[in-house]
Amino acid sequence: MLELPPLGCINLHGSLLPKYRGAAPVQWAVANGDAVTGVTTMRLDEGLDTGEMLLARELALVRTRRQSMCFARWQRWVRS
């Protein structure tokens, strides 16, 4: 599958790689008290989130909210 597209496969990963590869990157950033999280655009390869990083954008985490409050707020947005 990775070889089918002529320019390769691109992924938008929900963290600033390579710190949080794999599942639940935003949750780990909040749980570990990080000041920022973000997204990374990357090429897919055979590893787990190990491809070449193309772009990254940071997003500040608001420290006044607990993780559970953030997820509750996100769930309300999704349902509306």
PyMOL commands that set and color helices and strands:
alter all, ss='L'
color gray80, all
select helices_A, chain A and resi 25-31+67-79
alter helices_A, ss='H'
color red, helices_A
select strands_A, chain A and resi 10-13+36-43+53-60
alter strands_A, ss='S'
color yellow, strands_A
deselect
rebuild
show_as cartoon
